[in-house]
Amino acid sequence: MATDPVGRFMAALDPDHREAVGAKPRQEQERLAAAWERELEVDDELDTLDELSPPAAEAEAARRVLGRPAG
């Protein structure tokens, strides 16, 4: 299991998004991983989902981060 933020973020992605994000520069991957970690920390709905299924909460946070405009 990956322990670094980028590795954990990549593991939470579906295969198509994992490939697309993997093609991005490392700096962009790190930015997305940091946004993903913030999403997991601040969203109360994800806290509830995390209690039921941590992988599902991580995947949902990843979908939200990728669905946002870059910036």
TORTORLO-471926 format. One record per residue: x, y, z of N, C-alpha, C, O in turn; residue in three letters. Coordinates in steps of 0.05 Angstrom, whole numbers, plus 5000, padded with zeros to 4 digits. Layout:
BEGIN
XYZXYZXYZXYZALA/...
This chain:
BEGIN
501749765000500050005000501850255000503750265015MET/501150444983502650684981502350855006500150875017ALA/504450985015504351155039504651445033503851615049THR/505851515010506151795003503451894992501951734981ASP/502852154995500252264986499652214957497452144950PRO/501652244939501152204911500451904906498551844891VAL/501951724918501351444914498551364924497151204912GLY/497851474947495151414958492951534940490951404936ARG/493451774931491551904912491251734887489051684878PHE/493451654876493451494851491851234856490351144838MET/492251114879490850864885487850904888486350714883ALA/487051144895484151194898482751244872480251244870ALA/484251294851483151364825482251104810483350894815LEU/480351134792479650914775481850894754483351084750ASP/482050664740484350624722484650834700486950914694PRO/482450934688482751134667483851394678485651514666ASP/482851484701483851724713486751694723488351874722HIS/487351454733490051394743492051434720494251544724ARG/491351334697493151364674493451654666495651744660GLU/491251804665491352084657492952244677494552414669ALA/492452204703493952354723496852274723498652434728VAL/497452014718500151924717501752044695504252064696GLY/500452144674501752274652502352564657503852694642ALA/501252674679501652954686504352984699505452794710LYS/505453234699508053284713507753224743505553254754PRO/509853154756509853084784508653314801507253264821ARG/509353554794508353784810505253794809504053854829GLN/504053744786501153734784500053504800497953534812GLU/501353274799500453044815500453114845498553044859GLN/502553254853502753334881500553534889499453524911GLU/499953714870497753914875495153764878493553834897ARG/494553584861492053434862491953264887489853244900LEU/494153134895494152974919493653144944492353064962ALA/494853384944494353564967491453654968490253664990ALA/490253704946487453784945485753544954483753584968ALA/486453304946485053064954485153024985483152964997TRP/487553064996487853045025486153255040484953195060GLU/486053495029484453705041481453625040479953665059ARG/480653525017477853435014477153225035474953235047GLU/478853035039478352825059478252945087476652845104LEU/479853145092479953265119477453435126476553435148GLU/476553585106474553795112471653715107469853845117VAL/471153515090468453455083467153255103467953025105ASP/465153355117463753185137462352945125462252735138ASP/461252975101459952745088461952515084461252285087GLU/464352585077466352385073467152245099467952015099LEU/466952385121467552265147465652025152466451815161ASP/463052065146461151855150461651625131461651395139THR/462251685106462851475086465351325094465551085091LEU/467351475105469851355113469451145135470850945136ASP/467551195152466950995174465850735162466350525172GLU/464350765140463250525127465250395108465450145107LEU/466650555093468550445073470650655067470250835050SER/472950635080475150825074475850845044476251065034PRO/476050615029476650635001474550794985475250934966PRO/472050754992469850904978470051204984469651364966ALA/470751275008471051555015473451674999473251904989ALA/475651534998477951634983477351654953478151854940GLU/475851464942475151474914473251714908473551854888ALA/471351764926469451984923470952254925470452434909GLU/472852274943474452524945476052564920476352784910ALA/477152344909478752364884476952464861477752624845ALA/474552354859472652434838472052734840471952874820ARG/471652824865471053114869473353284861472953494848ARG/475753214869478153374862478453384832479053604821VAL/478153164818478553164789476353304775476653404752LEU/474053334787471753464775471853764777470253904765GLY/473753874793473954164796475754274774477554144764ARG/475154524767476854664748479654704760479954754784PRO/481654684744484454734753484755024761483655204749ALA/486355064782486855334790487355384817487755614825GLY/
